Amino acid sequence: MSFRTLFATSEVERLRQIENERLVRPAAQQHVLMCVFVMIAVVLTEPRHVIVAGAVTVAIAAVVVGLVQLGLSRSRHIRFWMAVENLVIVGTVGVATAVTGGLDSPAMPVFAVMSAFMGIRFDSRLGRAMLVYLVAVALISIAVAEPQAFTEQPGLLISWVVACIAIWTATTAVGHSEREARSHAVSDTLTGLLNRKAFELRMESLEQRVAGGDPVAILMCDLDGFKMINDTLGHDEGDDVLRRVADSLRASARSTDRVYRLGGDEFAVVLDGASVEHAEDVGERLRAGVEAAFPDFPKVTLSVGVARGRGAHLHLHEVKTVADRALYEAKRGGRNAVVCAAAA
């Protein structure tokens, strides 16, 4: 299995992970508070070197979490950033454990907490690799601090490893259920396209890039006469039309273009970094693809409104509003057309 395959992230996976991070983040904040309370207790009871090691551990963990959050907002490779966060924090906890007494270190419970987070955050394939890394780091840190523990306290060591594996197994089941729910939350069940929730998340994630000067184009698409198809042929035929349209849009768009079904016969495409000419070309490909997919009866066509914008003063919802107006112009001008406008 290649490194690229292990950390490959589809758009649905990326959006699901972002949603999952929103659930995990409050728990992570509580974990940081717990670490602070532990440090206060350590200050009252332990030698100076323990205090320093614990403080450094918490500080490094806080910096890493902050950097990962920045990565989550700017990168599509969200699982990579989450893995980096876990690798660094576990490694840091391992160093703190080695410095502060091995099995008797106040940092040891953090390993169990991290095994729980790994189960929630990652699928079983990557999660297993992370769990092996965690156990290896913990055992190495114990071996450095007190190598006699392997002969004097083997039962305690085995119990600790089994406890970490059990915690990871239990939270993996919960995490899998949450991941499935999140996948459905951002996917349209009828067409398999991304849905309105995914569209809103994408808009949020691109706001910073638009403010920084990166261009973003939004294509608003609407089928022509779809209500008549539902009224005359029935909803089953209408659903089949929507599935065929979705297949056509996927085939016409590039692999990097994100296609969304916003509801009914309304679709959207988000083009990151596209020029006006490129966005208009994509719109024309989408329109022509749908027209070619329905050469006979029922006759289905697509109207497309295109808008592109960038700049600190501009919000993506303004770009969407301009694209909606352009779509209205395409409808009013005779349908089965692409109309392009510039938000800024």
Secondary structure as UniProt FT lines:
FT   HELIX           3..7
FT   HELIX           11..45
FT   HELIX           48..74
FT   HELIX           78..99
FT   TURN            100..101
FT   HELIX           102..104
FT   TURN            106..107
FT   HELIX           108..121
FT   HELIX           124..145
FT   TURN            147..148
FT   HELIX           149..152
FT   HELIX           154..185
FT   TURN            189..191
FT   HELIX           196..211
FT   TURN            212..213
FT   STRAND          216..224
FT   HELIX           226..233
FT   HELIX           235..252
FT   TURN            255..256
FT   STRAND          258..263
FT   TURN            264..265
FT   STRAND          266..272
FT   HELIX           276..293
FT   STRAND          301..309
FT   TURN            312..313
FT   HELIX           316..332
FT   TURN            333..334
FT   STRAND          338..342
//
